[in-house]
Amino acid sequence: MLDGLRIETAFLIDDAEIDQKSYRRILSRSGVVGETLSFTFAEAAIDYLEDNPDKIVDVIFLDINMPGMDGFEFLEAASDRLGNKFAKMIIVMLTTSIDPKDRSRAESHPLVRDFLNKPLSVDEVLRIAQLLHSSDE
Amino acid sequence: MSYWPNTDSRFRAVLRFVAGGQFLTASLGNRLVYQIVLISALLSLFTSSIQLLAGYRHDRAALSTIAESVRQSTSNAFSNALWEYNFELVGALVEGVYNKEHVEFVRLTTPQGRTWEDGSFSEQLTISILPFIFEESPNSQINVGTLEIGISSAEAARRLWQQTWIVLLTNFLKAAVASICISILFEWSIGRHLKALALHVSKNDWQDNADDLNLDLKCNARKDEIGQVSKAIGVAKKRARSDFLALTDEIQRRTKVESDLRARTSELENANREQSAFTYSISHDMKSPANTIKLLVDDLRILGVAERDAQCREILDDMDITLSRMSMLIEDVLHYASAIEATPTHKLLDMNAIAREVVDDLRADISRCNGNVHLENLPHVVGDPTQLRLLLQNLISNGLKFCPPDRSPVVTVSSDPAAPQPVILVTDNGIGIPPQHSERIFEMFKRLNSQSDFQGTGLGLTLCKRIIINHRGTISIQSEIGKGSKFRVEFPRHAGWVED
């Protein structure tokens, strides 16, 4: 079942460097991820997308609690600045927050495809890849 | 409708009233009576005196005409009788004069020395002298005798006294009867009702008493002033009653609200205490597993895992970093939990001493970042020493921490002498705070920087804010990105505050 499942490019937006390192390890361990781009500031991710309009991003793993611009603020700013292109990307919210308000806010947000609790696991990554695969078809 | 619906019973009522003698003790009525009677007595005495005096004058005037009338009526007869030496006639005439009213003494003397006398002479008599002239011929007038008439005014005086006594007596009787009548009338028609009104109003259950006043007639039927008063009292009573009931309702409602509020406050206080205790014990209990993990990590190091490969070493280092972040967090949560406890102590504190202690505690941090902390003169503040110490410690260490790598941190702790209340300022030369985030940084766990740039739990300013709230103060920020920030903490004035 691993055939055809592929996340070519994934964004990791999370302020904790140590967590970033762990995610990269997990993503590579899953075997389905190609390129991983890490951003510790959400603002930086938007800047990158603006500077590289042709870059296709398959999945964005987005943390909620970040200093400066937080996860939800990123969604607003990105859709403002990037428009339609942003709407097509798969956004997965990844957070330690067990606050049900955060969960319902994420689930009701049109741009958020899924809501995952940390820690990220390989199974979850495969599931996301499946999602991507089925939406392509 | 007749004012006296039942004449017979009314008559009996009046008799009973009079016999009861209440009117005798009625003070308002009696005062009125005295005044009326006094005035009328004085008036009548005045008029009577004028009358009496006029009468007296009249009588006295009358006396003076007696001599004249005697002269007119008897002068010729006397003259003739004396000329003719008709002594019998003379005697009769003298007697006639003596018999006249008011005449007490008569004496007729002739030039020849003959005298006729009647009555007795007295000093008080008024003597009139009548000469008798006989006209023998037109040129010859001969004095034939002189009549002395003594007139007494005693009679007039006696009469005057008599009249005066009569006037006084009748006046007195008039006054007495009038007083009693006025007194009865007044008491019956006014005094009695006033007493009833007073009694009615002064009853304790005045407002509850549903009865209307009964003043001989239903108060609505009376048209006079008494009726107006009793009607007004009826209206006032109704109004007072409804006000009173409204007030009682309001009081009941408020008492209920008050007791609800008290219950709620007590609930909230309990919940607060519970939560604070819970937070404290949770974070306290987390120290134990945190320590265990630390031990395990150290074990791995000792077992040589770090040497295995670069990734293992990196992971072990990351574990250390994460563990220390965890214990920092636990410390900060413990501090915060104790700060939200409801009852801090309140003492007058010298902030200079506290600042010096804090700087002493931060000695290691200060030297590590090559920093400098300047302490200027600080005011006295009323509050809790532990909490205020934490406040200063957080503000100062923030100033030391959030400094760009190109310079050494300089933190100044000062006050504002121009302010009307105690103020503490903490100024740094750090990275500054963007104005749009100046509220957010006080929120729990909210940070503006990543852990790799500047470590922290996001609880420091939250704790500061909580401590400031506990002390009823305020905090505000002035900042410039890249240049530095100034935190201004204002405390309320206290009894020991002296403006310099």
Interface residues (C-beta under 8 A of the other chain):
Chain A: D15 A16 E17 I18 K21 T40 F41 N65 P67 G68
Chain B: E314 D318 I321 T322 F445 K446 R447 L448 N449 S450 Q451 S452 G458
